[in-house]
Amino acid sequence: MRIQVSRDKSWYARFRELELHVDDEHLFDIKAGEAMIIDIPPNAKTIHGKMDWLEMNLLSLENIGAGEQIKIEGPSFWDAAKVRPGMKSLPIRLRRDEKEETTSYLGNRQERT
């Protein structure tokens, strides 16, 4: 299935690439202001991003159809200024069709065995 992914040009991590993972497998990197059409493997369940040790919210892919758009939105300048050392999640969010459909945060998931 092909979907469109776009990342805004927010101040937070503006000059850094964000790794995007589908079902915990790194598929591609996206820069601020970039948009692309990507192929999602059949039966994919989730997508999330990583940058260094920080991770962002999981977005369920179960109800996403071919051609739909996923937006990656960063915080405002003032919200980005609140980021502190020791944080475990990125202040960047994955959204679908203007509403956030977060399933969980990776830092809150139990380790797989």
For each residue, the residues with C-beta under 8 A, 3 or more apart:
1: 39 40 42 44 64 65 66
2: 37 38 39 40 66 67
3: 37 38 40 64 66 67 68 69 70
4: 35 36 37 38 67 68 69 70
5: 20 30 35 36 37 38 69 70 72
6: 34 35 36 69 70 71 72
7: 18 30 31 32 33 34 35 71 72 74
8: 32 33 71 72 73 74
9: 14 32 33
10: 13 14 32 73 74 75 76 80 92
11: 14 74 75 76 77 80
12: 74 75 79 80 83 90 91 92
13: 10 16 18 32 51 74 90 92
14: 9 10 11 32 74
15: 32
16: 13 32 51
17: 29 30 31 51
18: 7 13 29 30 31 49 50 51 72 92
19: 26 28 29 49 50 51
20: 5 26 27 28 29 30 47 48 49
21: 24 25 26 27 47 48 49 50
22: 25 27 40 41 44 46 47 61
23: 41 44 45 46
24: 21
25: 21 22
26: 19 20 21 50
27: 20 21 22 38
28: 19 20 36 38
29: 17 18 19 20
30: 5 7 17 18 20 34 36 72
31: 7 17 18 34
32: 7 8 9 10 13 14 15 16 74
33: 7 8 9
34: 6 7 30 31
35: 4 5 6 7
36: 4 5 6 28 30
37: 2 3 4 5
38: 2 3 4 5 27 28
39: 1 2
40: 1 2 3 22 44 47 61 64
41: 22 23 44
42: 1
43:
44: 1 22 23 40 41 47 61
45: 23 60 61 62
46: 22 23 58 59 60 61 103
47: 20 21 22 40 44 58 59 61 70 94
48: 20 21 55 56 57 58 59 94 106
49: 18 19 20 21 55 56 72 90 92 94
50: 18 19 21 26 54 55 56
51: 13 16 17 18 19 54 90 92
52:
53: 88
54: 50 51 87 88 89 90
55: 48 49 50 88 89 90 105 106 107
56: 48 49 50 89 90 92 93 94 105 106
57: 48 89 93 94 100 102 103 104 105
58: 46 47 48 94 102 103 104 105 106
59: 46 47 48 70 94 95 96 101 102 103
60: 45 46 63 64 101 103
61: 22 40 44 45 46 47 64
62: 45
63: 60
64: 1 3 40 60 61 68 70 96
65: 1 68
66: 1 2 3
67: 2 3 4
68: 3 4 64 65 96 97
69: 3 4 5 6 96 97
70: 3 4 5 6 47 59 64 94 95 96
71: 6 7 8 94 95 96
72: 5 6 7 8 18 30 49 92 93 94 95
73: 8 10 92 93 95
74: 7 8 10 11 12 13 14 32 80 91 92
75: 10 11 12 79 80 83 91 92
76: 10 11 79 80
77: 11 80 81
78: 81 82
79: 12 75 76 82 91
80: 10 11 12 74 75 76 77 83 91
81: 77 78
82: 78 79 91
83: 12 75 80 87 91
84: 87
85:
86:
87: 54 83 84 91
88: 53 54 55 107
89: 54 55 56 57 105 106 107
90: 12 13 49 51 54 55 56
91: 12 74 75 79 80 82 83 87
92: 10 12 13 18 49 51 56 72 73 74 75
93: 56 57 72 73 100 102
94: 47 48 49 56 57 58 59 70 71 72 100 102
95: 59 70 71 72 73 98 99 100 101
96: 59 64 68 69 70 71 99 100 101
97: 68 69
98: 95
99: 95 96
100: 57 93 94 95 96
101: 59 60 95 96
102: 57 58 59 93 94 105
103: 46 57 58 59 60
104: 57 58 108 109
105: 55 56 57 58 89 102 108 109
106: 48 55 56 58 89 109
107: 55 88 89
108: 104 105
109: 104 105 106
110:
111:
112:
113:
